[in-house]
Amino acid sequence: MHSIDYSGSDLQNVCFTAAQSIVNDIINDKEYDADSTNEQLVAIAKKYVDRPLRWQDFMKALEDVKPSVTEEGALKELREWQKTFGEKRGGIGF
């Protein structure tokens, strides 16, 4: 999976979603319970404090976060606009 069609904002969302995977690990921990006390939650979270982000966290995030600009949508319209108007002033790089 690649990030070619992703905007800067999309990539920011991918990174946030990947980082959120650590929080999901905490919530899915077998010791986690909705009625856990603050002390219990801190003890569970400490198990994950040194967990690095993994490649699979980013790959999963790329599956979950779709590009906001696609060839079929706004990008196609921008390319058409460039063909009509953009070349006169040097184009906009699409």
C-alpha positions in Angstrom: 0.0 0.0 0.0 1.4 3.4 -0.9 0.6 7.0 0.1 1.0 8.6 -3.4 -2.5 10.1 -3.5 -2.5 11.3 0.1 -2.4 15.0 1.0 -0.3 16.3 3.9 -3.4 16.4 6.0 -4.2 12.8 5.0 -0.6 11.7 6.1 -1.1 13.5 9.4 -4.2 11.5 9.9 -2.4 8.3 9.0 0.3 9.0 11.6 -2.3 9.9 14.3 -4.2 6.7 13.5 -1.0 4.6 13.7 -0.1 6.2 17.1 -3.7 5.5 18.3 -3.0 1.8 17.8 -1.0 1.9 21.1 -4.1 3.2 22.9 -6.1 0.4 21.3 -3.6 -2.1 22.6 -4.2 -0.7 26.1 -8.0 -0.9 25.8 -7.7 -4.5 24.4 -5.4 -5.5 27.2 -6.8 -8.5 29.1 -6.4 -6.7 32.4 -8.4 -3.6 31.2 -11.9 -3.3 32.4 -14.3 -0.4 32.1 -14.5 -0.3 35.9 -10.7 -0.2 36.4 -9.4 2.3 38.9 -7.0 5.1 37.9 -4.2 3.1 39.5 -5.0 0.0 37.5 -5.2 2.0 34.3 -1.8 3.5 35.0 -0.3 0.1 35.7 -1.7 -1.2 32.4 -0.5 1.9 30.4 3.0 1.5 31.8 3.3 -1.9 30.0 2.9 0.0 26.7 4.9 3.2 27.4 8.0 1.9 25.6 6.1 0.2 22.8 7.4 1.7 19.5 5.2 2.3 16.5 5.5 -0.7 14.1 5.3 -0.9 10.4 2.0 -2.9 10.7 0.5 0.1 12.7 1.1 2.3 9.6 -0.1 -0.3 7.2 -3.3 -0.7 9.1 -3.7 3.1 9.3 -3.3 3.3 5.5 -6.2 0.8 5.2 -8.3 2.9 7.6 -7.5 6.4 6.4 -8.4 6.9 2.7 -6.9 9.7 0.6 -9.2 12.8 0.5 -8.2 13.7 -3.1 -8.6 11.0 -5.8 -8.0 10.9 -9.5 -11.7 10.4 -10.0 -12.6 13.5 -7.9 -11.0 16.8 -7.2 -7.6 15.9 -8.7 -9.2 15.2 -12.1 -10.9 18.6 -12.0 -7.7 20.3 -11.1 -5.9 18.7 -14.0 -8.7 19.8 -16.4 -8.5 23.3 -15.0 -4.7 23.3 -15.6 -5.2 22.2 -19.2 -7.6 25.0 -19.8 -6.1 27.9 -17.8 -2.9 26.8 -16.1 -0.5 26.6 -18.9 -0.8 30.4 -19.7 0.9 31.2 -16.4 3.3 28.3 -16.0 0.9 25.7 -14.6 0.3 24.7 -11.0 2.2 21.4 -11.1 -0.6 18.9 -11.5 
